[in-house]
Amino acid sequence: MNIEDIIIPPRKINTEKWQLGHAVSQEIQENGIVLIFCSDYRGIKNGEAEILDFKTVRRELYRLSKLDFEIPVCDLGDLISGRTYQDTHYVLQELLSMCHYKNAVPVIIGGSNDLAFSLFSALNFHQKNLNYTQISNIISLSNEGEEITEKNFLSRILSSKNFTIKNYHHLGYQKHLNETDSVKLMKEVEFDVVRLAEMMNSTEKTEPFFRRADLVTVNCDAVESMGDGFSVNPQVNGLNRREICAYMKEIGLSENLKSVGIFNFNAQSETFINHQLLAQMIWHLIEGINIQHSHPKERQYETFWVMIDDDQYAFQRDSFSGLWYFGDDEKPENLIPCSRLEYEEAKRGQLNSRFLKN
């Protein structure tokens, strides 16, 4: 497959040497970050696939500081939508596989939220037992229709015999927007479901759900809207501007991050701040990835034992990062990421039930 046949290259934007745009290339590089913009919104009701212009987002992103970033960043351009929506999913998966073969992290920007299905499918081809975290205000487990849509894509991922999922975390759902049975079912199968209220003001409580994530997708509907709408489904309530940028940095800090999607952005918004916010979200993601790559590979841990009734439980703290884990396994990958707050709760006799799932 020739990239030239499916991608419209980005137009040149003049930048200063200290700005990110000065370091952005149009070539997928080993262990790099690959930005791919998408205009296909056919996964939502009455969604279209007309070519959208992301020049304002690009201009704002390119003019931000490149600091001391060392990870190569590629802006591949705008994905040309397929004749059918299935064609777009197919071409996107092929493009994602090209990135994964080079151990690069693709970041898909734009398009409808169900494109997460393609991100999961492409990554599942290269790796099994995926950890998937989604930020979305809606939990939809519909299985209706033959085509993939934003209402049924999650059900297709969780129920497919071809997919293997180790952990799924759903963050930012809002009670008044969701069917009670869907939330109840997620909890019954022991997937982590976190309300918007638990994510506000601080990332500390929900950071552990990003720490081992292989795939993270962000539904812009989970962000509070400004002007004519940050998302194609604008919401009065959601994560604010500072919170969503903080969470984008946490996504980049994942130890295992291999793919990211930012979907349902209102690319036709006439409110400049919406485009600026998306640019800064991408920048914070890039910053997080760069910070994670600078961390030492070898880690040392301090162990803290907690007695609850007649049982003894181990919590471990990474000496370098200060992050907490639950368990006493000698292999760090078998420890369960947790927060300092969960350690403090355990000392008061309250052990989070997710630690005992296995």
N, C-alpha and C positions, 0 to 999 in steps of 0.2 A: 504494500500500500504506500503510495506517494503522499507525503504530508501536504505537498503543494495542491493536491486535488481536493483536500478536505479542510484546509485552513486558509483564512485570509490574514496575511501578515499584518502586524500592527504598524500604524503610520509613525514616522519619526517624530519624536518630541525632544526639543532642545533642552538640555539640563546642564547644571554646573557639575564640576568634578566631585563635589562632596555629596551630591544627590544620588538617590538609588538608581534613577534612570540611566546614569552614566555607566553603571555596572551591569545593566540588564542586557542579555543577548537574545538571539532568536534561535538558539541551538540547544537541544536537549543534552545536558552534560551529566556524566557519571556523578551520582550522589548529590545532585542538585535539586533545585525547586523549579517546577514547571507550571506556569500560569496559563490556563486555557479558558477563554471566555466563550459562553454559550448563549444562544438566543432562542432555543427551542423550549417553549412553555406549553406544549400540547398535552402535558400530563395533568394540567388543571382544567377545570370546566371553562369552555370557550377560549382556551389558550391558543396562541398562534406561534408561528415559527419564522416570522419576518425578521430580516437582519436588523439588529439593534446596534447602536453606536455607543461603545464604552469609552469614548475618548476622554470624557471628563474624569471618569474614575482613573484611567491610565495617567492622565496629566497630573492629578493630585497625588497618585502613588509615586510616580517617577520623581516628583519634586520633594519628596520626604528624604531625610538623611539616610545615607547608607551606613552610617556609623563605622564600626569595624567588622561588618559582616564578611564572612569568608566563604559561605556556601554560595555557589554560583546560582544565579536566578535567570531563568529563561521565560520570556513572554512569547509563547508560541503563536499567539494570535487568536482570531475568532473562528470557532468551529462552524463549518457550513452545515446547516440542518439537512437531514436526509429528506428524500421525497416523501417517505412515510415516517411516522414517529419511531417505528421499529428500526428503520434504517439509522436514525440518529443514535439510538441505543447501541446498535451494532458497531458503528464507526467509532463512537466514543470508547467502547470497550477495547477496540483494537488500538486506539491511540493511548489509552491508559496502560495497556500491556507493553507498549514500546517504552513507556516511562519506567515501568516496574523492572523490565529487563536491564535497565541502566541504573537500577537502585535509586532512581530519582523520585521525589515526592510530587505527584501531580495535584494541582489545586484547581478545581473546576469552579468557575465563577459565573453565576447566572443560570438560566434554565429553571425548569420546575423541580420541585423537591423530590419527585420520584426518580430523578436521574441518579439518586443514591443507589438504586438497584444496580445500575451499570457499574458504579464504583465498587460495590460489594462483589459483583460477579467477576469483574476483572481481577480483583485482588484475590478472590477465592481460587482462581485458576493457578495462582503462583504460591499461595499459602493456605493452609487449613487452620481450623480452630481460631477464627478471627475474634478479636475484641472490637466491638462496634459501639460507639457512643454517638447519640444524636441529640442535638438541641432543637426542640420543636415544641410549640404550644399545643399541638394536637397529637393524640394517639389514635390513629385510625387503623383498625384491623379488618377492614372490609376485604372480601375476597371476590367481589363481583366484577364481571367483565373479563374479556380476554386480553385486552391491552393493559400495559402497565400504566397506572395513574398514581397521583399522590395519595389517593385513598386506599389503594390495595398493595402498594409496593412493599410496605413493611411486612404484611402478612405473607407475601410471596417469598421474602427473604427468610423469615422465621420458619416457614413450613416446607421449604424446598428440600428435597432429598439430595440435591446436588450441592447444597451449601452446608458448611460446617461452621457453627458459631459457638464460641466459647463463652463469651459474656456479651450481654446487650444492656446498655444503660440509656434510659430515656430521661432527658433533663429539660426542665422548663415548662412542663405541661400546666395548663390552667384549668382548674376544676369546672368553671362555668362554661367552658367551650367543649367539654368532652363527655362522651357517653360513659356512664358509670361502669357498665359491664366491661368495656375495653380496659379501663384502668385496673379493675378488679382482676381480670384475667392475667394481665401482665404481672401482677403481684403474686398470683397463684402459681405461676410457672417460675417464680423467683427471679424475675428480671428486676433490676433496680429502676424505680420510677421516682423522680424527684420533682416536686412542685416548684413553680417560679419563685414563690416566697422564700424557699430555702436557698435560692441562688443569689438573692439580692444583697447588696452592700459588701459582700466578701466572697472570694473564691475558695476560701480555706475548706469549707465543708464538702464541696463537690469536686475539688481538685483531684482526689484519688480516682475518680471515674474517667479522667483523661490520661492518667499516668502511664497506663499500659495499652492505650488504645492503638489499634492498627489503622482504623478508619474512623474519621469524625466527619459528620455532616451537620451543617447549620441551616436551619430553615429561618429565613429572614422574617417570617411571620412572628417569631418569638421575640423580636426586637420592637420596642415601642416606636410608633411611627411619628414622623414630623412632616409638616407641609402636606403635599399631595400623596404621601405614603412612602415609607422606606421599602415596603414589600408589596407584592402584587395583591396580597390580602391584608391591607393595613389594619393594625390593632392599636387600640388606645393604651393597652397594658402590655408590658413586656420588659425585657432587660433594657436598661438605659444605655446611652452612648459609652460611658466609662466602663460599665460592667461588661458589655459585649467585647470591647477591646481587651479587657483583662482576661476574659475567657479565651479569646483568640490566642493570646500569648500562652495560656495554659495548654491549649491544643498543641502549639508548636513545641512545648516542653515535653510532650509524650516521649517515652523511651523507645517506643516501637512504631512511631507514626510513619505510615506509608501512603496515605491518600486522604485528601480533604475535599469537601464540597461545600460551597456557599450558594444556596438556592433561593428561588422566589424573590430575588432582588428586583425592585421596580426600576428597570433600566430606562424607562421613559419618563421618570420623574423630572419635573422642572425645578425642583427644590435642590439647589446646589449642595446643601449640607448633606443630603442623602448620599450623593456620589462621594463626597469627601469622607463621610463615615465609612463607607465600604472600602475606600482606599486605605484608611487607617486601620481597619480590621485586618486587611491583607498584610499591611506592614507589621503589625503586632504578631501575626502568625509567623512571618519571616524572622522576626527578632527572636521569638521563642525557639524556633528550629536552630538558629545559630547558637543560642545559649546552650541548648541541649548537646549540640555537637562539641562544645568546648568542655563539657564535663568529663572527668576521668572515667575510663572504662572499669577500672578496678575500684570496688567500693568496700568500705569497712562499716560495720554496724555495731551500735551499742544496744545491748539487750536489757529490757526492763520487764520484770515478772510481776504479774498482778494476780492476787488471790480473790476469787469470787466464790463464796460459800466454801466448798471443799476442793474446788478445782483451781488449777494454776494455769495462767495464760501468758504467752510471751508477746511483747511488742518490741519492735526494733526500730532504731533511728539511724538513718544514713548520716554518717559523720560529716560528709561533705555538704550535702544539700539540706540537711535537717529534716528531711521528709520521713514520715512514719510508715511502718508496715506491721501487719499482724502475722504471727506465726513464729515457730522456732526451727523451721527447715533450714538446712545449711545452704541450699540453693536459693539465691535471691529471687529467681524467677518464680519460685513457688510461694513466695510471701504475698500476702494480700495488701495492696496499697490502702492506707487509711489516713486519717487526719489526727493531729494532736488532740483535737476536741474529743475524738472517739477514745483515745487513750485516757484522757482525763475522766470521761464518763465511766470507763471500765474501772478506774480506781475508786469510783463511787458505787461500784457494784452493778453497773448497767453495761452489758456487753451487746454490741450491735449484732442482730440476728444474721446479717449477711456473712459474718465471720464463721458461722457454723453450718453454712450450706452444704459443705462437703463432708 
